[in-house]
Amino acid sequence: MPVKQIPGHEIHFTGEPAEAYREQPLAFKWPRSLMHYHTYGLLSPFFEGLKLGILRATKCPTKGCETGLWLPPRADCPDCHARMDWVDLKNPVIGEVFTFTHVEYPGHGIELSYPYYQIDVKIPGCCTVMKGYLVRGTARIGMKVRAGFRTEAPTNTIFDLFWESAE
Ligand SMILES: [Zn+2]
């Protein structure tokens, strides 16, 4: 389908010119960045909770289905597909490091200073293990950790939840 031309309207370049930095092969610095519009959709209560200092899990309402809490939350039960109920965990939320990784060089999109410890946290009452990061100190398996929240200057991302030693 041809693009409809608006009479008297000339198309012009609105971007920033790319600057060459090498001739053979021709290569340019790419000054573009993308604005990504994203919705948390049915998981919005989880992220709203982080800003309030509340860790929210989901629970399946179906009798005979999984009785544990899901963290990270699921909008719908992976087992029976029912819409999940929200449950606010009581503070302090104390979990245990199930396993961990020392991250020397994180991939693109990890907006944390590094190196840091990425930890998998087993939270009592949950049927899942949740990934997170240790805000300070050295991780070890079995370490008791407490959930912390960036309520003062929230990022509106998963990084608003962090873990610190509870020992
Ligand atoms: Zn279910």
Backbone and ligand atoms as CSV (ligand in chain L), in Angstrom:
chain,resi,resn,atom,element,x,y,z
A,1,MET,N,N,0.852,-1.184,0.000
A,1,MET,CA,C,0.000,0.000,0.000
A,1,MET,C,C,0.895,1.244,0.000
A,2,PRO,N,N,0.701,2.135,-0.944
A,2,PRO,CA,C,1.564,3.333,-0.997
A,2,PRO,C,C,1.308,4.266,0.192
A,3,VAL,N,N,2.389,4.923,0.625
A,3,VAL,CA,C,2.272,5.884,1.725
A,3,VAL,C,C,1.558,7.123,1.199
A,4,LYS,N,N,0.580,7.566,1.924
A,4,LYS,CA,C,-0.175,8.753,1.495
A,4,LYS,C,C,0.674,10.003,1.735
A,5,GLN,N,N,0.908,10.762,0.708
A,5,GLN,CA,C,1.674,11.998,0.829
A,5,GLN,C,C,0.729,13.136,1.210
A,6,ILE,N,N,1.204,13.952,2.148
A,6,ILE,CA,C,0.420,15.124,2.536
A,6,ILE,C,C,0.849,16.267,1.631
A,7,PRO,N,N,-0.082,16.871,0.903
A,7,PRO,CA,C,0.289,17.961,-0.015
A,7,PRO,C,C,1.048,19.073,0.718
A,8,GLY,N,N,2.161,19.485,0.164
A,8,GLY,CA,C,2.941,20.575,0.737
A,8,GLY,C,C,3.831,20.150,1.890
A,9,HIS,N,N,3.792,18.883,2.244
A,9,HIS,CA,C,4.583,18.398,3.379
A,9,HIS,C,C,5.774,17.623,2.869
A,10,GLU,N,N,6.974,18.088,3.189
A,10,GLU,CA,C,8.186,17.413,2.745
A,10,GLU,C,C,8.789,16.625,3.900
A,11,ILE,N,N,9.125,15.389,3.655
A,11,ILE,CA,C,9.729,14.542,4.685
A,11,ILE,C,C,11.166,14.992,4.900
A,12,HIS,N,N,11.557,15.144,6.182
A,12,HIS,CA,C,12.933,15.526,6.487
A,12,HIS,C,C,13.491,14.653,7.604
A,13,PHE,N,N,14.797,14.599,7.662
A,13,PHE,CA,C,15.518,13.806,8.660
A,13,PHE,C,C,15.428,14.510,10.009
A,14,THR,N,N,15.007,13.808,11.050
A,14,THR,CA,C,14.850,14.422,12.372
A,14,THR,C,C,15.903,13.941,13.365
A,15,GLY,N,N,16.746,13.008,12.943
A,15,GLY,CA,C,17.728,12.414,13.867
A,15,GLY,C,C,19.002,13.204,14.001
A,16,GLU,N,N,20.004,12.540,14.587
A,16,GLU,CA,C,21.323,13.117,14.788
A,16,GLU,C,C,22.265,12.411,13.823
A,17,PRO,N,N,23.053,13.152,13.011
A,17,PRO,CA,C,23.938,12.484,12.055
A,17,PRO,C,C,24.900,11.527,12.759
A,18,ALA,N,N,25.133,10.379,12.145
A,18,ALA,CA,C,26.092,9.421,12.686
A,18,ALA,C,C,27.493,9.884,12.307
A,19,GLU,N,N,28.433,9.751,13.226
A,19,GLU,CA,C,29.813,10.208,13.000
A,19,GLU,C,C,30.696,9.013,12.663
A,20,ALA,N,N,31.405,9.095,11.524
A,20,ALA,CA,C,32.292,8.001,11.122
A,20,ALA,C,C,33.494,7.934,12.054
A,21,TYR,N,N,33.917,6.739,12.420
A,21,TYR,CA,C,35.126,6.600,13.229
A,21,TYR,C,C,36.131,5.667,12.581
A,22,ARG,N,N,35.783,5.039,11.464
A,22,ARG,CA,C,36.713,4.180,10.746
A,22,ARG,C,C,36.305,4.164,9.277
A,23,GLU,N,N,37.341,4.156,8.385
A,23,GLU,CA,C,37.060,4.208,6.949
A,23,GLU,C,C,36.854,2.825,6.329
A,24,GLN,N,N,37.742,1.881,6.661
A,24,GLN,CA,C,37.690,0.552,6.018
A,24,GLN,C,C,37.587,-0.539,7.055
A,25,PRO,N,N,36.502,-1.210,7.193
A,25,PRO,CA,C,35.228,-0.895,6.569
A,25,PRO,C,C,34.616,0.324,7.259
A,26,LEU,N,N,33.773,0.991,6.540
A,26,LEU,CA,C,33.138,2.197,7.053
A,26,LEU,C,C,32.336,1.860,8.314
A,27,ALA,N,N,32.621,2.578,9.379
A,27,ALA,CA,C,31.931,2.320,10.643
A,27,ALA,C,C,31.580,3.646,11.297
A,28,PHE,N,N,30.454,3.654,11.981
A,28,PHE,CA,C,29.942,4.872,12.600
A,28,PHE,C,C,29.639,4.670,14.071
A,29,LYS,N,N,29.739,5.775,14.805
A,29,LYS,CA,C,29.194,5.786,16.166
A,29,LYS,C,C,27.692,5.883,15.994
A,30,TRP,N,N,26.974,5.175,16.781
A,30,TRP,CA,C,25.514,5.133,16.632
A,30,TRP,C,C,24.889,5.869,17.808
A,31,PRO,N,N,24.529,7.142,17.605
A,31,PRO,CA,C,24.086,7.952,18.737
A,31,PRO,C,C,22.646,7.689,19.173
A,32,ARG,N,N,21.985,6.755,18.533
A,32,ARG,CA,C,20.573,6.540,18.845
A,32,ARG,C,C,20.394,5.783,20.155
A,33,SER,N,N,19.290,6.056,20.789
A,33,SER,CA,C,18.847,5.243,21.912
A,33,SER,C,C,17.347,5.061,21.725
A,34,LEU,N,N,16.840,4.027,22.311
A,34,LEU,CA,C,15.419,3.729,22.154
A,34,LEU,C,C,14.669,4.060,23.428
A,35,MET,N,N,13.535,4.674,23.283
A,35,MET,CA,C,12.626,4.844,24.413
A,35,MET,C,C,11.663,3.670,24.340
A,36,HIS,N,N,11.686,2.861,25.382
A,36,HIS,CA,C,10.865,1.661,25.387
A,36,HIS,C,C,9.690,1.878,26.336
A,37,TYR,N,N,8.487,1.856,25.815
A,37,TYR,CA,C,7.303,1.991,26.653
A,37,TYR,C,C,6.867,0.600,27.064
A,38,HIS,N,N,6.708,0.417,28.351
A,38,HIS,CA,C,6.491,-0.921,28.885
A,38,HIS,C,C,5.424,-0.861,29.971
A,39,THR,N,N,4.570,-1.865,30.024
A,39,THR,CA,C,3.601,-1.928,31.116
A,39,THR,C,C,3.856,-3.174,31.943
A,40,TYR,N,N,3.637,-3.055,33.235
A,40,TYR,CA,C,3.730,-4.232,34.092
A,40,TYR,C,C,2.410,-4.998,34.095
A,41,GLY,N,N,1.402,-4.423,33.490
A,41,GLY,CA,C,0.132,-5.125,33.321
A,41,GLY,C,C,-0.405,-5.678,34.626
A,42,LEU,N,N,-0.764,-6.944,34.611
A,42,LEU,CA,C,-1.360,-7.594,35.782
A,42,LEU,C,C,-0.361,-7.778,36.920
A,43,LEU,N,N,0.917,-7.541,36.648
A,43,LEU,CA,C,1.930,-7.647,37.702
A,43,LEU,C,C,2.196,-6.296,38.368
A,44,SER,N,N,1.431,-5.284,38.002
A,44,SER,CA,C,1.613,-3.941,38.571
A,44,SER,C,C,1.578,-3.921,40.099
A,45,PRO,N,N,0.695,-4.686,40.762
A,45,PRO,CA,C,0.696,-4.647,42.233
A,45,PRO,C,C,2.049,-5.012,42.848
A,46,PHE,N,N,2.795,-5.871,42.190
A,46,PHE,CA,C,4.121,-6.236,42.706
A,46,PHE,C,C,5.022,-5.010,42.740
A,47,PHE,N,N,5.074,-4.266,41.634
A,47,PHE,CA,C,5.962,-3.107,41.545
A,47,PHE,C,C,5.460,-1.937,42.394
A,48,GLU,N,N,4.149,-1.791,42.499
A,48,GLU,CA,C,3.592,-0.778,43.407
A,48,GLU,C,C,3.970,-1.114,44.845
A,49,GLY,N,N,3.961,-2.398,45.172
A,49,GLY,CA,C,4.341,-2.856,46.514
A,49,GLY,C,C,5.777,-2.514,46.839
A,50,LEU,N,N,6.677,-2.701,45.884
A,50,LEU,CA,C,8.096,-2.397,46.139
A,50,LEU,C,C,8.274,-0.938,46.550
A,51,LYS,N,N,7.536,-0.053,45.907
A,51,LYS,CA,C,7.651,1.384,46.232
A,51,LYS,C,C,7.144,1.681,47.643
A,52,LEU,N,N,6.257,0.816,48.143
A,52,LEU,CA,C,5.699,0.986,49.487
A,52,LEU,C,C,6.471,0.184,50.532
A,53,GLY,N,N,7.481,-0.560,50.077
A,53,GLY,CA,C,8.244,-1.391,51.005
A,53,GLY,C,C,7.531,-2.688,51.338
A,54,ILE,N,N,6.740,-3.180,50.408
A,54,ILE,CA,C,5.984,-4.421,50.620
A,54,ILE,C,C,6.347,-5.412,49.512
A,55,LEU,N,N,6.689,-6.629,49.928
A,55,LEU,CA,C,6.946,-7.690,48.950
A,55,LEU,C,C,5.633,-8.453,48.747
A,56,ARG,N,N,5.127,-8.422,47.530
A,56,ARG,CA,C,3.848,-9.051,47.217
A,56,ARG,C,C,4.066,-10.308,46.379
A,57,ALA,N,N,3.452,-11.377,46.837
A,57,ALA,CA,C,3.522,-12.651,46.127
A,57,ALA,C,C,2.133,-12.967,45.584
A,58,THR,N,N,2.047,-13.992,44.754
A,58,THR,CA,C,0.727,-14.446,44.310
A,58,THR,C,C,0.500,-15.872,44.792
A,59,LYS,N,N,-0.798,-16.202,44.868
A,59,LYS,CA,C,-1.210,-17.514,45.375
A,59,LYS,C,C,-2.364,-18.006,44.523
A,60,CYS,N,N,-2.340,-19.288,44.200
A,60,CYS,CA,C,-3.415,-19.861,43.392
A,60,CYS,C,C,-4.657,-20.074,44.264
A,61,PRO,N,N,-5.827,-19.630,43.789
A,61,PRO,CA,C,-7.044,-19.785,44.582
A,61,PRO,C,C,-7.732,-21.145,44.407
A,62,THR,N,N,-7.206,-21.965,43.498
A,62,THR,CA,C,-7.871,-23.236,43.187
A,62,THR,C,C,-7.567,-24.303,44.235
A,63,LYS,N,N,-8.633,-24.893,44.763
A,63,LYS,CA,C,-8.475,-25.965,45.755
A,63,LYS,C,C,-7.763,-27.151,45.087
A,64,GLY,N,N,-6.765,-27.689,45.786
A,64,GLY,CA,C,-6.039,-28.838,45.261
A,64,GLY,C,C,-4.868,-28.473,44.369
A,65,CYS,N,N,-4.700,-27.206,44.085
A,65,CYS,CA,C,-3.558,-26.764,43.276
A,65,CYS,C,C,-2.401,-26.402,44.203
A,66,GLU,N,N,-1.320,-25.879,43.648
A,66,GLU,CA,C,-0.150,-25.471,44.430
A,66,GLU,C,C,-0.583,-24.530,45.553
A,67,THR,N,N,-0.154,-24.812,46.789
A,67,THR,CA,C,-0.546,-23.981,47.929
A,67,THR,C,C,0.522,-22.958,48.312
A,68,GLY,N,N,1.722,-23.104,47.758
A,68,GLY,CA,C,2.791,-22.161,48.078
A,68,GLY,C,C,2.613,-20.835,47.362
A,69,LEU,N,N,3.354,-19.841,47.845
A,69,LEU,CA,C,3.333,-18.510,47.225
A,69,LEU,C,C,4.319,-18.483,46.068
A,70,TRP,N,N,4.003,-17.650,45.094
A,70,TRP,CA,C,4.859,-17.507,43.916
A,70,TRP,C,C,5.574,-16.158,43.962
A,71,LEU,N,N,6.891,-16.234,43.913
A,71,LEU,CA,C,7.733,-15.030,43.846
A,71,LEU,C,C,8.924,-15.337,42.960
A,72,PRO,N,N,9.160,-14.654,41.888
A,72,PRO,CA,C,8.360,-13.535,41.413
A,72,PRO,C,C,6.930,-13.965,41.120
A,73,PRO,N,N,6.015,-12.987,41.210
A,73,PRO,CA,C,4.596,-13.313,41.072
A,73,PRO,C,C,4.235,-13.738,39.660
A,74,ARG,N,N,3.183,-14.496,39.567
A,74,ARG,CA,C,2.599,-14.854,38.276
A,74,ARG,C,C,1.181,-14.305,38.262
A,75,ALA,N,N,0.763,-13.734,37.149
A,75,ALA,CA,C,-0.605,-13.226,37.041
A,75,ALA,C,C,-1.591,-14.393,37.033
A,76,ASP,N,N,-1.214,-15.465,36.362
A,76,ASP,CA,C,-2.063,-16.643,36.259
A,76,ASP,C,C,-1.266,-17.860,36.709
A,77,CYS,N,N,-1.975,-18.796,37.307
A,77,CYS,CA,C,-1.320,-20.001,37.825
A,77,CYS,C,C,-0.723,-20.806,36.661
A,78,PRO,N,N,0.568,-21.138,36.745
A,78,PRO,CA,C,1.173,-21.939,35.676
A,78,PRO,C,C,0.595,-23.355,35.604
A,79,ASP,N,N,0.003,-23.822,36.715
A,79,ASP,CA,C,-0.522,-25.192,36.748
A,79,ASP,C,C,-1.967,-25.281,36.270
A,80,CYS,N,N,-2.863,-24.409,36.792
A,80,CYS,CA,C,-4.287,-24.533,36.444
A,80,CYS,C,C,-4.816,-23.313,35.677
A,81,HIS,N,N,-3.983,-22.320,35.478
A,81,HIS,CA,C,-4.302,-21.128,34.676
A,81,HIS,C,C,-5.324,-20.197,35.316
A,82,ALA,N,N,-5.654,-20.404,36.589
A,82,ALA,CA,C,-6.575,-19.496,37.284
A,82,ALA,C,C,-5.873,-18.170,37.552
A,83,ARG,N,N,-6.618,-17.078,37.577
A,83,ARG,CA,C,-6.053,-15.776,37.955
A,83,ARG,C,C,-5.617,-15.858,39.407
A,84,MET,N,N,-4.410,-15.418,39.696
A,84,MET,CA,C,-3.841,-15.537,41.040
A,84,MET,C,C,-4.384,-14.460,41.981
A,85,ASP,N,N,-4.314,-14.742,43.294
A,85,ASP,CA,C,-4.616,-13.770,44.345
A,85,ASP,C,C,-3.298,-13.161,44.823
A,86,TRP,N,N,-3.379,-11.902,45.296
A,86,TRP,CA,C,-2.188,-11.229,45.820
A,86,TRP,C,C,-2.100,-11.408,47.328
A,87,VAL,N,N,-0.868,-11.602,47.805
A,87,VAL,CA,C,-0.606,-11.763,49.242
A,87,VAL,C,C,0.558,-10.846,49.606
A,88,ASP,N,N,0.351,-9.960,50.589
A,88,ASP,CA,C,1.437,-9.102,51.071
A,88,ASP,C,C,2.238,-9.874,52.117
A,89,LEU,N,N,3.539,-9.999,51.926
A,89,LEU,CA,C,4.379,-10.650,52.933
A,89,LEU,C,C,4.632,-9.677,54.074
A,90,LYS,N,N,4.664,-10.218,55.288
A,90,LYS,CA,C,4.843,-9.393,56.473
A,90,LYS,C,C,6.328,-9.064,56.635
A,91,ASN,N,N,6.633,-7.800,56.867
A,91,ASN,CA,C,8.024,-7.388,57.109
A,91,ASN,C,C,8.440,-7.684,58.544
A,92,PRO,N,N,9.680,-8.012,58.797
A,92,PRO,CA,C,10.728,-8.168,57.792
A,92,PRO,C,C,10.598,-9.506,57.043
A,93,VAL,N,N,10.869,-9.472,55.752
A,93,VAL,CA,C,10.884,-10.702,54.963
A,93,VAL,C,C,12.303,-11.256,55.041
A,94,ILE,N,N,12.422,-12.399,55.674
A,94,ILE,CA,C,13.732,-13.035,55.830
A,94,ILE,C,C,13.757,-14.286,54.968
A,95,GLY,N,N,14.741,-14.351,54.107
A,95,GLY,CA,C,14.931,-15.526,53.269
A,95,GLY,C,C,16.308,-16.109,53.500
A,96,GLU,N,N,16.633,-17.109,52.702
A,96,GLU,CA,C,17.913,-17.786,52.832
A,96,GLU,C,C,18.530,-17.920,51.440
A,97,VAL,N,N,19.824,-17.645,51.359
A,97,VAL,CA,C,20.499,-17.757,50.049
A,97,VAL,C,C,20.548,-19.236,49.654
A,98,PHE,N,N,19.897,-19.533,48.540
A,98,PHE,CA,C,19.831,-20.901,48.016
A,98,PHE,C,C,21.074,-21.181,47.184
A,99,THR,N,N,21.446,-20.205,46.371
A,99,THR,CA,C,22.697,-20.261,45.621
A,99,THR,C,C,23.043,-18.840,45.197
A,100,PHE,N,N,24.217,-18.647,44.668
A,100,PHE,CA,C,24.608,-17.295,44.282
A,100,PHE,C,C,25.636,-17.326,43.163
A,101,THR,N,N,25.816,-16.172,42.532
A,101,THR,CA,C,26.842,-15.970,41.517
A,101,THR,C,C,27.531,-14.649,41.810
A,102,HIS,N,N,28.851,-14.636,41.698
A,102,HIS,CA,C,29.572,-13.371,41.817
A,102,HIS,C,C,29.678,-12.795,40.411
A,103,VAL,N,N,29.005,-11.687,40.180
A,103,VAL,CA,C,28.949,-11.103,38.837
A,103,VAL,C,C,30.074,-10.088,38.682
A,104,GLU,N,N,31.018,-10.431,37.825
A,104,GLU,CA,C,32.151,-9.532,37.566
A,104,GLU,C,C,31.787,-8.505,36.496
A,105,TYR,N,N,31.131,-8.984,35.423
A,105,TYR,CA,C,30.741,-8.110,34.328
A,105,TYR,C,C,29.303,-8.433,33.930
A,106,PRO,N,N,28.368,-7.631,34.358
A,106,PRO,CA,C,26.973,-7.913,34.025
A,106,PRO,C,C,26.673,-7.614,32.561
A,107,GLY,N,N,25.613,-8.218,32.089
A,107,GLY,CA,C,25.197,-7.977,30.712
A,107,GLY,C,C,24.478,-6.650,30.573
A,108,HIS,N,N,24.160,-6.325,29.347
A,108,HIS,CA,C,23.456,-5.092,29.045
A,108,HIS,C,C,22.110,-5.065,29.765
A,109,GLY,N,N,21.756,-3.938,30.341
A,109,GLY,CA,C,20.471,-3.798,31.005
A,109,GLY,C,C,20.530,-3.999,32.507
A,110,ILE,N,N,21.667,-4.477,33.012
A,110,ILE,CA,C,21.809,-4.618,34.466
A,110,ILE,C,C,22.341,-3.283,34.978
A,111,GLU,N,N,21.474,-2.521,35.594
A,111,GLU,CA,C,21.824,-1.171,36.012
A,111,GLU,C,C,22.230,-1.149,37.479
A,112,LEU,N,N,23.278,-1.911,37.768
A,112,LEU,CA,C,23.851,-1.975,39.107
A,112,LEU,C,C,25.354,-1.770,38.970
A,113,SER,N,N,25.950,-1.188,40.004
A,113,SER,CA,C,27.407,-1.133,40.000
A,113,SER,C,C,27.911,-2.570,40.207
A,114,TYR,N,N,29.103,-2.841,39.770
A,114,TYR,CA,C,29.632,-4.199,39.854
A,114,TYR,C,C,31.105,-4.156,40.183
A,115,PRO,N,N,31.637,-5.279,40.688
A,115,PRO,CA,C,31.005,-6.593,40.854
A,115,PRO,C,C,29.964,-6.599,41.970
A,116,TYR,N,N,29.054,-7.554,41.889
A,116,TYR,CA,C,28.036,-7.729,42.928
A,116,TYR,C,C,27.672,-9.203,42.998
A,117,TYR,N,N,26.956,-9.555,44.053
A,117,TYR,CA,C,26.477,-10.926,44.195
A,117,TYR,C,C,25.018,-10.999,43.745
A,118,GLN,N,N,24.772,-11.815,42.736
A,118,GLN,CA,C,23.388,-12.148,42.387
A,118,GLN,C,C,23.037,-13.350,43.243
A,119,ILE,N,N,21.948,-13.260,43.967
A,119,ILE,CA,C,21.584,-14.359,44.873
A,119,ILE,C,C,20.212,-14.898,44.515
A,120,ASP,N,N,20.027,-16.180,44.740
A,120,ASP,CA,C,18.723,-16.819,44.623
A,120,ASP,C,C,18.251,-17.036,46.055
A,121,VAL,N,N,17.069,-16.501,46.370
A,121,VAL,CA,C,16.604,-16.486,47.754
A,121,VAL,C,C,15.400,-17.401,47.920
A,122,LYS,N,N,15.510,-18.303,48.880
A,122,LYS,CA,C,14.385,-19.167,49.250
A,122,LYS,C,C,13.650,-18.457,50.380
A,123,ILE,N,N,12.388,-18.172,50.140
A,123,ILE,CA,C,11.572,-17.436,51.110
A,123,ILE,C,C,10.559,-18.403,51.713
A,124,PRO,N,N,10.473,-18.456,53.035
A,124,PRO,CA,C,9.529,-19.395,53.657
A,124,PRO,C,C,8.106,-19.191,53.115
A,125,GLY,N,N,7.446,-20.285,52.804
A,125,GLY,CA,C,6.078,-20.227,52.297
A,125,GLY,C,C,5.988,-20.159,50.789
A,126,CYS,N,N,7.126,-19.951,50.115
A,126,CYS,CA,C,7.128,-19.841,48.650
A,126,CYS,C,C,7.489,-21.184,48.008
A,127,CYS,N,N,6.851,-21.451,46.900
A,127,CYS,CA,C,7.162,-22.676,46.145
A,127,CYS,C,C,8.226,-22.395,45.088
A,128,THR,N,N,8.728,-21.174,45.072
A,128,THR,CA,C,9.704,-20.748,44.077
A,128,THR,C,C,10.933,-20.187,44.782
A,129,VAL,N,N,11.980,-20.002,44.018
A,129,VAL,CA,C,13.192,-19.340,44.506
A,129,VAL,C,C,13.327,-18.071,43.684
A,130,MET,N,N,13.550,-16.953,44.380
A,130,MET,CA,C,13.548,-15.664,43.689
A,130,MET,C,C,14.951,-15.116,43.512
A,131,LYS,N,N,15.230,-14.602,42.328
A,131,LYS,CA,C,16.525,-13.973,42.076
A,131,LYS,C,C,16.540,-12.553,42.636
A,132,GLY,N,N,17.715,-12.122,43.044
A,132,GLY,CA,C,17.878,-10.766,43.536
A,132,GLY,C,C,19.357,-10.457,43.640
A,133,TYR,N,N,19.675,-9.423,44.386
A,133,TYR,CA,C,21.090,-9.097,44.567
A,133,TYR,C,C,21.338,-8.672,45.996
A,134,LEU,N,N,22.563,-8.939,46.417
A,134,LEU,CA,C,22.998,-8.571,47.759
A,134,LEU,C,C,23.550,-7.155,47.685
A,135,VAL,N,N,23.006,-6.262,48.495
A,135,VAL,CA,C,23.377,-4.855,48.379
A,135,VAL,C,C,24.776,-4.572,48.960
A,136,ARG,N,N,25.202,-5.410,49.886
A,136,ARG,CA,C,26.559,-5.266,50.445
A,136,ARG,C,C,26.972,-6.589,51.067
A,137,GLY,N,N,28.261,-6.737,51.251
A,137,GLY,CA,C,28.769,-7.937,51.908
A,137,GLY,C,C,29.032,-9.079,50.947
A,138,THR,N,N,29.309,-10.223,51.517
A,138,THR,CA,C,29.698,-11.419,50.771
A,138,THR,C,C,28.623,-12.484,50.934
A,139,ALA,N,N,28.185,-13.031,49.810
A,139,ALA,CA,C,27.133,-14.060,49.845
A,139,ALA,C,C,27.723,-15.422,50.184
A,140,ARG,N,N,26.919,-16.242,50.823
A,140,ARG,CA,C,27.255,-17.668,50.995
A,140,ARG,C,C,25.943,-18.435,51.063
A,141,ILE,N,N,26.004,-19.682,50.672
A,141,ILE,CA,C,24.807,-20.521,50.684
A,141,ILE,C,C,24.343,-20.711,52.126
A,142,GLY,N,N,23.042,-20.526,52.340
A,142,GLY,CA,C,22.469,-20.672,53.670
A,142,GLY,C,C,22.415,-19.377,54.462
A,143,MET,N,N,23.008,-18.321,53.920
A,143,MET,CA,C,23.020,-17.017,54.598
A,143,MET,C,C,21.593,-16.477,54.727
A,144,LYS,N,N,21.265,-15.981,55.906
A,144,LYS,CA,C,19.954,-15.348,56.116
A,144,LYS,C,C,20.013,-13.919,55.575
A,145,VAL,N,N,19.021,-13.583,54.762
A,145,VAL,CA,C,18.979,-12.244,54.162
A,145,VAL,C,C,17.598,-11.621,54.363
A,146,ARG,N,N,17.591,-10.320,54.440
A,146,ARG,CA,C,16.358,-9.560,54.670
A,146,ARG,C,C,16.071,-8.698,53.436
A,147,ALA,N,N,14.815,-8.674,53.029
A,147,ALA,CA,C,14.415,-7.852,51.880
A,147,ALA,C,C,14.488,-6.376,52.251
A,148,GLY,N,N,15.028,-5.589,51.345
A,148,GLY,CA,C,15.062,-4.140,51.493
A,148,GLY,C,C,14.467,-3.508,50.241
A,149,PHE,N,N,14.026,-2.274,50.371
A,149,PHE,CA,C,13.286,-1.636,49.280
A,149,PHE,C,C,13.789,-0.213,49.062
A,150,ARG,N,N,13.872,0.182,47.803
A,150,ARG,CA,C,14.239,1.566,47.474
A,150,ARG,C,C,12.970,2.407,47.474
A,151,THR,N,N,12.485,2.730,48.658
A,151,THR,CA,C,11.245,3.502,48.743
A,151,THR,C,C,11.500,5.007,48.635
A,152,GLU,N,N,12.723,5.446,48.940
A,152,GLU,CA,C,13.033,6.882,48.921
A,152,GLU,C,C,13.144,7.413,47.494
A,153,ALA,N,N,13.868,6.699,46.665
A,153,ALA,CA,C,14.044,7.108,45.271
A,153,ALA,C,C,13.832,5.875,44.398
A,154,PRO,N,N,12.584,5.421,44.273
A,154,PRO,CA,C,12.344,4.190,43.523
A,154,PRO,C,C,12.707,4.319,42.056
A,155,THR,N,N,13.164,3.193,41.499
A,155,THR,CA,C,13.523,3.160,40.087
A,155,THR,C,C,12.362,2.629,39.248
A,156,ASN,N,N,11.345,2.109,39.914
A,156,ASN,CA,C,10.200,1.477,39.244
A,156,ASN,C,C,10.624,0.265,38.426
A,157,THR,N,N,11.682,-0.388,38.895
A,157,THR,CA,C,12.155,-1.622,38.266
A,157,THR,C,C,12.342,-2.658,39.367
A,158,ILE,N,N,12.730,-3.849,38.961
A,158,ILE,CA,C,12.984,-4.925,39.925
A,158,ILE,C,C,14.133,-4.561,40.859
A,159,PHE,N,N,14.979,-3.592,40.453
A,159,PHE,CA,C,16.098,-3.199,41.303
A,159,PHE,C,C,15.648,-2.443,42.553
A,160,ASP,N,N,14.353,-2.154,42.676
A,160,ASP,CA,C,13.840,-1.543,43.907
A,160,ASP,C,C,13.787,-2.541,45.053
A,161,LEU,N,N,13.972,-3.800,44.739
A,161,LEU,CA,C,14.068,-4.840,45.772
A,161,LEU,C,C,15.520,-5.277,45.862
A,162,PHE,N,N,16.074,-5.240,47.076
A,162,PHE,CA,C,17.435,-5.731,47.270
A,162,PHE,C,C,17.455,-6.577,48.540
A,163,TRP,N,N,18.551,-7.236,48.765
A,163,TRP,CA,C,18.684,-8.090,49.946
A,163,TRP,C,C,19.939,-7.682,50.706
A,164,GLU,N,N,19.847,-7.767,52.028
A,164,GLU,CA,C,21.007,-7.498,52.877
A,164,GLU,C,C,21.087,-8.575,53.947
A,165,SER,N,N,22.249,-8.701,54.512
A,165,SER,CA,C,22.463,-9.745,55.521
A,165,SER,C,C,21.508,-9.546,56.686
A,166,ALA,N,N,20.948,-10.648,57.184
A,166,ALA,CA,C,20.102,-10.600,58.380
A,166,ALA,C,C,20.769,-11.386,59.499
A,167,GLU,N,N,22.093,-11.543,59.399
A,167,GLU,CA,C,22.817,-12.326,60.414
A,167,GLU,C,C,23.572,-11.416,61.362
L,1,ZN,ZN,ZN,-3.466,-23.286,40.209
